[in-house]
Amino acid sequence: MAKRRAERAPEKTALERARDELFSHIHRCGVLRAEAEHQQEWMADTMQFMAERYPELSSAELEQLKELGLRFCQPVIRGGEDREPPQEDANAA
């Protein structure tokens, strides 16, 4: 039998590497638990750092990265505060 060549995953783009690094920073720095205002401040500072670290990223890509980071900081479901009670199915017996 012939040996199979190990297939390598395609190399990540600079934007993908920057995104992964940003998400890691968000987790390590506790930004998820911060108030929205502090998240904005932290993100502005961090984006300056990311622009220096990834000079190949365009301003549009940096803006996209910032938006991804801010969305990543938002909870999927806020602790139940704005939830509506479940509607009963009219067809249920």
N, CA and C of each residue as an Amber inpcrd file, in Angstrom:
protein
   279
   0.8390000  -1.1840000   0.0000000   0.0000000   0.0000000   0.0000000
   0.8780000   1.2400000   0.0000000   0.4400000   2.1920000  -0.7090000
   1.1800000   3.4520000  -0.7530000   0.8410000   4.2780000   0.4810000
   1.8530000   4.9840000   0.9510000   1.6180000   5.8430000   2.1130000
   0.8460000   7.0740000   1.6830000  -0.0560000   7.4750000   2.5270000
  -0.8120000   8.7060000   2.2630000   0.0020000   9.8900000   2.7480000
  -0.0140000  10.9220000   1.9730000   0.6520000  12.1470000   2.3990000
  -0.2420000  12.8550000   3.4000000   0.3880000  13.3120000   4.4290000
  -0.3690000  14.0580000   5.4380000  -0.8140000  15.3790000   4.8240000
  -2.1000000  15.6090000   4.8830000  -2.6290000  16.8600000   4.3470000
  -2.5800000  17.9140000   5.4340000  -2.0430000  19.0380000   5.0750000
  -1.9620000  20.1450000   6.0210000  -3.1690000  21.0450000   5.8510000
  -3.5810000  21.5680000   6.9620000  -4.6680000  22.5470000   6.9080000
  -4.1270000  23.7990000   6.2340000  -4.9670000  24.4780000   5.4710000
  -4.4870000  25.7030000   4.8320000  -4.0250000  26.7070000   5.8810000
  -2.9760000  27.4410000   5.5420000  -2.4400000  28.4200000   6.4770000
  -3.4580000  29.5390000   6.6850000  -3.5790000  29.9720000   7.9270000
  -4.5450000  31.0200000   8.2550000  -4.0860000  32.3630000   7.7030000
  -5.0640000  33.1850000   7.3520000  -4.7600000  34.5400000   6.9040000
  -4.4040000  35.3970000   8.1150000  -3.8450000  36.5680000   7.8470000
  -3.5000000  37.4920000   8.9330000  -4.7500000  37.8730000   9.7190000
  -5.8670000  38.0680000   9.0270000  -7.1110000  38.4310000   9.7120000
  -7.5760000  37.3000000  10.6240000  -7.4720000  36.0730000  10.1650000
  -7.8730000  34.9340000  10.9970000  -6.9700000  34.7940000  12.2190000
  -5.6680000  34.9860000  12.0350000  -4.7470000  34.9120000  13.1750000
  -5.0330000  36.0360000  14.1670000  -5.2860000  37.2410000  13.6440000
  -5.5860000  38.3840000  14.5110000  -6.8930000  38.1550000  15.2650000
  -7.8880000  37.6010000  14.5900000  -9.1760000  37.3030000  15.2320000
  -8.9940000  36.3140000  16.3740000  -8.2650000  35.2390000  16.1100000
  -8.0340000  34.2350000  17.1450000  -7.2910000  34.8320000  18.3360000
  -6.3060000  35.6660000  18.0470000  -5.5460000  36.3040000  19.1210000
  -6.4310000  37.2610000  19.9170000  -7.2690000  38.0190000  19.2250000
  -8.1730000  38.9480000  19.9070000  -9.1220000  38.1940000  20.8310000
  -9.7160000  37.1140000  20.3500000 -10.6310000  36.3350000  21.1810000
  -9.9070000  35.7790000  22.4050000  -8.6780000  35.3570000  22.2230000
  -7.8830000  34.8570000  23.3440000  -7.6350000  35.9640000  24.3670000
  -7.2990000  37.1620000  23.8760000  -7.0950000  38.3020000  24.7810000
  -8.3780000  38.6280000  25.5470000  -9.5000000  38.5800000  24.8590000
 -10.7870000  38.8790000  25.4990000 -11.0220000  37.9200000  26.6630000
 -10.7740000  36.6440000  26.4360000 -10.9570000  35.6540000  27.5070000
  -9.9920000  35.8870000  28.6640000  -8.7150000  36.0800000  28.3470000
  -7.7010000  36.2040000  29.3940000  -7.8410000  37.4820000  30.2060000
  -8.3250000  38.5480000  29.5890000  -8.3790000  39.8440000  30.2780000
  -9.6970000  40.0720000  31.0150000 -10.6320000  39.1510000  30.9260000
 -11.8900000  39.2960000  31.6490000 -12.8280000  40.3340000  31.0660000
 -12.6640000  40.6500000  29.8060000 -13.4750000  41.6820000  29.1610000
 -14.9460000  41.2740000  29.0950000 -15.2140000  39.9900000  29.0660000
 -16.5980000  39.5180000  28.9700000 -17.4410000  39.9640000  30.1610000
 -16.8100000  40.1490000  31.3090000 -17.5470000  40.5370000  32.5150000
 -17.5690000  42.0520000  32.7260000 -16.9120000  42.7990000  31.8580000
 -16.8230000  44.2520000  32.0220000 -18.0910000  44.9400000  31.5160000
 -18.3120000  46.1490000  32.0010000 -19.4210000  46.9730000  31.5080000
 -19.1510000  47.3310000  30.0450000 -20.2080000  47.6270000  29.3030000
 -20.0820000  47.9340000  27.8740000 -19.1150000  49.0960000  27.6300000
 -19.1600000  50.1130000  28.4780000 -18.2720000  51.2680000  28.3230000
 -16.8040000  50.8490000  28.4460000 -16.5160000  50.0020000  29.4190000
 -15.1470000  49.5260000  29.6080000 -14.7150000  48.6110000  28.4650000
 -15.6600000  47.8400000  27.9370000 -15.3480000  46.9980000  26.7900000
 -14.9380000  47.8590000  25.6000000 -15.6550000  48.9640000  25.3860000
 -15.3350000  49.8760000  24.2780000 -13.9330000  50.4570000  24.4500000
 -13.6180000  50.9100000  25.6570000 -12.2960000  51.4790000  25.9320000
 -11.2060000  50.4300000  25.7250000 -11.4300000  49.2490000  26.2790000
 -10.4560000  48.1740000  26.1490000 -10.2440000  47.8330000  24.6810000
 -11.3410000  47.7650000  23.9250000 -11.2510000  47.3980000  22.5130000
 -10.4740000  48.4490000  21.7260000 -10.6890000  49.7260000  22.0250000
  -9.9570000  50.7890000  21.3250000  -8.4540000  50.6420000  21.5650000
  -8.0710000  50.4240000  22.8100000  -6.6490000  50.2390000  23.1360000
  -6.0880000  48.9860000  22.4590000  -6.8510000  47.9200000  22.5050000
  -6.3950000  46.6520000  21.9430000  -6.2790000  46.7330000  20.4270000
  -7.1710000  47.4710000  19.7820000  -7.0990000  47.5960000  18.3300000
  -5.8540000  48.3730000  17.9100000  -5.4180000  49.3210000  18.7190000
  -4.1530000  50.0070000  18.4220000  -3.0020000  48.9990000  18.4590000
  -3.0170000  48.1500000  19.4810000  -2.0020000  47.1030000  19.5990000
  -2.0610000  46.1550000  18.4000000  -3.2670000  45.7370000  18.0210000
  -3.4220000  44.7910000  16.9180000  -2.9630000  45.4090000  15.5950000
  -3.2040000  46.7050000  15.4100000  -2.7600000  47.3800000  14.1870000
  -1.2350000  47.3700000  14.0910000  -0.5700000  47.5190000  15.2290000
   0.8950000  47.4680000  15.2420000   1.3930000  46.0390000  15.0410000
   0.6910000  45.0990000  15.6400000   1.1150000  43.6930000  15.5670000
   0.8610000  43.0960000  14.1870000  -0.2030000  43.5450000  13.5210000
  -0.5670000  43.0280000  12.1990000  -0.6260000  44.1870000  11.2020000
   0.5320000  44.7310000  10.8030000   0.5290000  45.8870000   9.9020000
  -0.0340000  45.5680000   8.5160000  -0.1220000  44.2800000   8.1700000
  -0.6570000  43.8940000   6.8670000  -2.1810000  44.0340000   6.7840000
  -2.8460000  44.2370000   7.9120000  -4.3030000  44.3980000   7.9020000
  -4.6730000  45.8080000   7.4610000  -5.6720000  45.8940000   6.5990000
  -6.1620000  47.1980000   6.1460000  -7.0250000  47.8220000   7.2370000
  -7.3440000  49.0900000   7.0750000  -8.2050000  49.7470000   8.0650000
  -9.5930000  49.1080000   8.0720000 -10.0640000  48.6570000   6.9100000
 -11.3660000  47.9790000   6.8480000 -11.3110000  46.6530000   7.6070000
 -10.2150000  45.9220000   7.4780000 -10.0770000  44.6500000   8.1970000
  -9.9650000  44.8840000   9.6970000  -9.2700000  45.9480000  10.0950000
  -9.1790000  46.2700000  11.5220000 -10.5500000  46.6390000  12.0810000
 -11.3410000  47.3570000  11.3040000 -12.6970000  47.7080000  11.7430000
 -13.5520000  46.4420000  11.8600000 -13.4010000  45.5460000  10.8970000
 -14.1250000  44.2680000  10.9440000 -13.7070000  43.4740000  12.1810000
 -12.4210000  43.4680000  12.4700000 -11.9020000  42.7690000  13.6470000
 -12.4840000  43.3590000  14.9250000 -12.5720000  44.6750000  14.9810000
 -13.1460000  45.3500000  16.1520000 -14.6090000  44.9510000  16.3350000
 -15.3730000  44.9570000  15.2500000 -16.7880000  44.5660000  15.3310000
 -16.9340000  43.1170000  15.7820000 -16.0960000  42.2390000  15.2580000
 -16.1300000  40.8340000  15.6920000 -15.8470000  40.7230000  17.1830000
 -14.8530000  41.4720000  17.6420000 -14.4980000  41.4410000  19.0560000
 -15.6170000  41.9490000  19.9440000 -16.2560000  43.0430000  19.5400000
 -17.3490000  43.5950000  20.3480000 -18.5450000  42.6500000  20.3750000
 -18.8400000  42.0120000  19.2380000 -19.9380000  41.0370000  19.2210000
 -19.5940000  39.8240000  20.0650000 -18.3390000  39.4210000  20.0550000
 -17.8890000  38.2820000  20.8500000 -18.0720000  38.5540000  22.3400000
 -17.9920000  39.8210000  22.7300000 -18.1400000  40.2040000  24.1450000
 -19.5930000  40.1800000  24.6110000 -20.5330000  40.1840000  23.6830000
 -21.9440000  40.2270000  24.0530000 -22.4520000  38.8280000  24.3650000
 -23.2100000  38.6810000  25.4440000 -23.7580000  37.3550000  25.7530000
 -24.7960000  36.9530000  24.7120000 -24.8940000  35.6680000  24.4900000
 -25.8720000  35.1620000  23.5320000 -27.2720000  35.4680000  24.0340000
 -27.5300000  35.1690000  25.2890000 -28.8150000  35.4690000  25.9270000
 -28.5020000  36.1970000  27.2200000 -28.9760000  37.3950000  27.3230000
 -28.7570000  38.1520000  28.5550000 -29.5560000  37.4960000  29.6610000
 -29.0160000  37.3660000  30.8240000 -29.5570000  36.7160000  31.9970000
 -31.0540000  36.6990000  32.1770000 -31.8420000  36.6230000  31.1430000
 -33.2740000  36.4680000  31.2580000 -34.0380000  37.7560000  31.4460000
 -33.3640000  38.9040000  31.4350000 -34.0530000  40.1470000  31.7480000
 -35.0480000  40.5960000  30.6840000 -34.7530000  40.3460000  29.3970000
 -35.6420000  40.8110000  28.3380000 -36.4290000  39.6730000  27.7020000
 -36.4440000  38.5580000  28.3500000 -37.1240000  37.4110000  27.7710000
 -38.6250000  37.5090000  27.9670000 -39.3320000  37.0470000  26.9550000
 -40.7840000  36.9590000  27.0700000 -41.1160000  35.5540000  27.5470000
 -42.2100000  35.4160000  28.2890000 -42.5920000  34.0620000  28.7020000
 -42.9290000  33.2320000  27.4690000 -42.6640000  31.9400000  27.5060000
 -42.9620000  31.1010000  26.3380000 -44.4530000  31.1110000  26.0310000
 -44.7650000  31.1750000  24.7490000 -46.1570000  31.1570000  24.3090000
 -46.6160000  29.7060000  24.2310000 -47.8190000  29.4640000  24.7000000
 -48.3500000  28.1090000  24.6370000 -48.8140000  27.8330000  23.2240000
 -48.5900000  26.6380000  22.7860000 -49.0000000  26.2310000  21.4560000
 -50.5090000  26.0260000  21.4550000 -51.1990000  26.7490000  20.5880000
 -52.6600000  26.6670000  20.5210000 -53.1130000  25.2870000  20.0620000
 -52.2530000  24.5750000  19.3620000 -52.6180000  23.2560000  18.8590000
 -52.3110000  22.1460000  19.8520000 -51.6390000  22.4630000  20.9300000
 -51.2830000  21.4320000  21.9060000 -52.5300000  20.9680000  22.6490000
 -52.5930000  19.6980000  22.9040000 -53.7780000  19.1740000  23.5830000
 -53.4790000  18.8540000  25.0150000
